[in-house]
Amino acid sequence: MKVILAGYNIDATIIDRAKAGEDVSALPLTPETVSVAYARISRDPSPVTELRQKSIDDVEAARRSARAIVFEMNHQSVAEHATFNFDILDITRLCVEHLEWHRLCSYTEKSQRYQELFGDYYIPKELEGEGKELFVKAMEDQNKMYAKAYPILLDHFKAKYPHMTEKKRDLRMIEGYAKEDARYAVGLATKAQLGFSANARNLEYLIRSLRANPLDEVRNLGDEFFRLAGAVAPSLILLTDPIEYEKEFGRKLDESHFQKTRPEAIWRVDGLLDCCARVRADFPSSGDVKLVDWTRDADRATIQAILHSHSLAPAETCQTVAGELIESGKAKEFVRDFLTHANPWEAATREFEAADFTFEVVLSAACYGQMKRHRMSTQLIQEYDTLLGYTFPPSVIEVGLEDEFRGNYERTSEAYLELANIHREAAQYVLTNGHRRRMIIKANARELYHISRLREDAHAQWDIRNVSADMLALAREKAPLTLMLAWGKDKFSEKKNELFNQP
Ligand SMILES: Cc1cc2nc3c(=O)[nH]c(=O)nc-3n(C[C@H](O)[C@H](O)[C@H](O)COP(=O)(O)OP(=O)(O)OC[C@H]3O[C@@H](n4cnc5c(N)ncnc54)[C@H](O)[C@@H]3O)c2cc1C
């Protein structure tokens, strides 16, 4: 893995001086001066432009202030004014999962849909000894499966969509279909690259958490962020340093810092496992999605929120009026009017945050890789579970490769179970994009609008399109008015016309 500090913000007056030909190498080329100047706004009446200059003139004093304000006074949000960009090369898909677990950051990643894979994988340090042979064999077999499937799937899509074989752009699309389906064969040790941006507050927290991870690769990533960002902004990336941490809190910075729960305690809950066999599913479900909780009376809650933010009436009145609108049959017209200017590019308004939905989804690693990017939701995951079966791309079945894919999945599961005896967490590197896990996603209707627009859309990958269509179908049943325009971008105009042409 290679991590490169690609950028960070420095005071624009320094940039202007450099552009004017001045040698600025002795000036503080760090985002700390901006953060500290903003932090001083709270108590110092000087204009902020002067505060910025003061920080530039005495960067050591600025660093002392940053430390005092951010850590001693706990005014951590000022560290958000410092931003860093990183290039990350040769990182595994599994390590990307650990990185992207952190929601308040920005990521753009190599797509296995748009780029062909050439068998680049990482051998985890934890499995370098006795597990190495088995691991390498599994990786090689998976990559052979990919290499065999890709041209077959490409021919299949060319035959299926002959009108898309002439223009370069269309052909690239077809190649994308084949790549995105062939990649279900390969493992989470496959290498990726991404651009990553974070502010100093998030970066510091993320470094602490990465450095306490059981996987060597993930810990290395944390160390690299610390080395690179800590050198530029030592007063903001401070408490990721074990020595400073111990000085500040009087205890060691180690894995226990992140063990806020006791995983073993769960096994003491009587009957949890027995219960799995006894309880039959009674949550509403569609495909691999269950709706496990939702705001009762969700439409009333949305209408109540709309009334409240567009009037001077108190919440009780809005609740009563919302109920009356529903009983009188006028609620649909009311919500429709409110959505008159809705379009497929702009977010639904905040009032749609009044209705919440919680789903349990069984999804493939390929699908999880996409769903985890929806940051405005609460997501909880279980480990991948070989007992949950595998996801087969429909095209793989159509070309008759289902049995070979199943063999690849099953051999991988066997290798995983064996490798787990050596190192449970590192064994996950071997699992493929077709292995599955359970995930809880809690999202409000505003975020569901967004998920639906992007992921129910024809451009979306089929796996996440199916999952989001199931999520939306279940939510629409509970909140038909709130979600009346939550559709993929491609269907939006048609659905809106239908709605507005109704009497
Ligand atoms: C067809 C398609 C192809 C894609 N291809 C790729 C790809 O090749 N590589 C890749 O890396 N990703 C890809 N993505 C993922 C995409 O870039 C988004 O990460 C993902 O769809 C999540 O959506 P989102 O970022 O809009 O918002 P969410 O995280 O769902 O958040 C909802 C909204 O909140 C706001 N928001 C959330 N976080 C922030 C923030 N930090 N700053 C500002 N606003 C914020 C935005 O308005 C956002 O729209 C693809 C997505 C689609 C639909």
The ligand as an SDF file (V2000), in Angstrom:
LIG
                    3D

 53 58  0  0  0  0  0  0  0  0999 V2000
  -24.0350    4.9360  -11.1290 C   0  0  0  0  0  0  0  0  0  0  0  0
  -23.0870    5.1660   -9.9990 C   0  0  0  0  0  0  0  0  0  0  0  0
  -21.7200    4.9580  -10.1870 C   0  0  0  0  0  0  0  0  0  0  0  0
  -20.8040    5.1890   -9.1460 C   0  0  0  0  0  0  0  0  0  0  0  0
  -19.4840    4.9750   -9.3680 N   0  0  0  0  0  0  0  0  0  0  0  0
  -18.5800    5.1990   -8.3850 C   0  0  0  0  0  0  0  0  0  0  0  0
  -17.1820    4.9910   -8.6040 C   0  0  0  0  0  0  0  0  0  0  0  0
  -16.7400    4.5860   -9.6640 O   0  0  0  0  0  0  0  0  0  0  0  0
  -16.3310    5.2440   -7.5760 N   0  0  0  0  0  0  0  0  0  0  0  0
  -16.7900    5.7060   -6.3670 C   0  0  0  0  0  0  0  0  0  0  0  0
  -15.9900    5.9300   -5.4680 O   0  0  0  0  0  0  0  0  0  0  0  0
  -18.1120    5.8910   -6.1300 N   0  0  0  0  0  0  0  0  0  0  0  0
  -19.0150    5.6530   -7.0950 C   0  0  0  0  0  0  0  0  0  0  0  0
  -20.3620    5.8490   -6.8470 N   0  0  0  0  0  0  0  0  0  0  0  0
  -20.7850    6.2090   -5.4840 C   0  0  0  0  0  0  0  0  0  0  0  0
  -21.1310    7.6920   -5.3500 C   0  0  0  0  0  0  0  0  0  0  0  0
  -20.0250    8.4800   -5.6870 O   0  0  0  0  0  0  0  0  0  0  0  0
  -21.5590    8.0240   -3.9180 C   0  0  0  0  0  0  0  0  0  0  0  0
  -20.5140    7.8460   -3.0210 O   0  0  0  0  0  0  0  0  0  0  0  0
  -22.7270    7.2020   -3.4140 C   0  0  0  0  0  0  0  0  0  0  0  0
  -23.6970    7.0920   -4.3870 O   0  0  0  0  0  0  0  0  0  0  0  0
  -23.3120    7.8570   -2.1460 C   0  0  0  0  0  0  0  0  0  0  0  0
  -24.0900    8.9840   -2.4790 O   0  0  0  0  0  0  0  0  0  0  0  0
  -23.7900   10.4660   -2.0040 P   0  0  0  0  0  0  0  0  0  0  0  0
  -22.3320   10.6870   -1.8010 O   0  0  0  0  0  0  0  0  0  0  0  0
  -24.4940   11.4280   -2.9290 O   0  0  0  0  0  0  0  0  0  0  0  0
  -24.5170   10.6800   -0.6550 O   0  0  0  0  0  0  0  0  0  0  0  0
  -24.8590   10.0580    0.7760 P   0  0  0  0  0  0  0  0  0  0  0  0
  -23.6170    9.6890    1.4710 O   0  0  0  0  0  0  0  0  0  0  0  0
  -25.9610    9.0530    0.6320 O   0  0  0  0  0  0  0  0  0  0  0  0
  -25.4570   11.3510    1.4680 O   0  0  0  0  0  0  0  0  0  0  0  0
  -26.6770   11.9910    1.0470 C   0  0  0  0  0  0  0  0  0  0  0  0
  -26.4280   13.4500    0.7270 C   0  0  0  0  0  0  0  0  0  0  0  0
  -25.8490   14.1000    1.8620 O   0  0  0  0  0  0  0  0  0  0  0  0
  -24.8760   15.0640    1.4370 C   0  0  0  0  0  0  0  0  0  0  0  0
  -23.5400   14.6730    1.9530 N   0  0  0  0  0  0  0  0  0  0  0  0
  -23.2150   13.5310    2.6030 C   0  0  0  0  0  0  0  0  0  0  0  0
  -21.9430   13.5720    3.0140 N   0  0  0  0  0  0  0  0  0  0  0  0
  -21.4410   14.7440    2.5980 C   0  0  0  0  0  0  0  0  0  0  0  0
  -20.1710   15.3760    2.7130 C   0  0  0  0  0  0  0  0  0  0  0  0
  -19.1560   14.7920    3.3700 N   0  0  0  0  0  0  0  0  0  0  0  0
  -20.0170   16.5860    2.1590 N   0  0  0  0  0  0  0  0  0  0  0  0
  -21.0270   17.1920    1.4990 C   0  0  0  0  0  0  0  0  0  0  0  0
  -22.2600   16.6520    1.3570 N   0  0  0  0  0  0  0  0  0  0  0  0
  -22.4560   15.4550    1.9060 C   0  0  0  0  0  0  0  0  0  0  0  0
  -24.9410   15.0870   -0.0810 C   0  0  0  0  0  0  0  0  0  0  0  0
  -25.8810   16.0440   -0.4800 O   0  0  0  0  0  0  0  0  0  0  0  0
  -25.4270   13.7010   -0.4110 C   0  0  0  0  0  0  0  0  0  0  0  0
  -26.0280   13.6310   -1.6750 O   0  0  0  0  0  0  0  0  0  0  0  0
  -21.2830    5.6320   -7.8760 C   0  0  0  0  0  0  0  0  0  0  0  0
  -22.6570    5.8350   -7.6820 C   0  0  0  0  0  0  0  0  0  0  0  0
  -23.5470    5.6100   -8.7140 C   0  0  0  0  0  0  0  0  0  0  0  0
  -25.0140    5.8230   -8.4660 C   0  0  0  0  0  0  0  0  0  0  0  0
  1  2  1  0
  2  3  1  0
  2 52  2  0
  3  4  2  0
  4  5  1  0
  4 50  1  0
  5  6  2  0
  6  7  1  0
  6 13  1  0
  7  8  2  0
  7  9  1  0
  9 10  1  0
 10 11  2  0
 10 12  1  0
 12 13  2  0
 13 14  1  0
 14 15  1  0
 14 50  1  0
 15 16  1  0
 16 17  1  0
 16 18  1  0
 18 19  1  0
 18 20  1  0
 20 21  1  0
 20 22  1  0
 22 23  1  0
 23 24  1  0
 24 25  2  0
 24 26  1  0
 24 27  1  0
 27 28  1  0
 28 29  2  0
 28 30  1  0
 28 31  1  0
 31 32  1  0
 32 33  1  0
 33 34  1  0
 33 48  1  0
 34 35  1  0
 35 36  1  0
 35 46  1  0
 36 37  1  0
 36 45  1  0
 37 38  2  0
 38 39  1  0
 39 40  1  0
 39 45  2  0
 40 41  1  0
 40 42  2  0
 42 43  1  0
 43 44  2  0
 44 45  1  0
 46 47  1  0
 46 48  1  0
 48 49  1  0
 50 51  2  0
 51 52  1  0
 52 53  1  0
M  END
$$$$
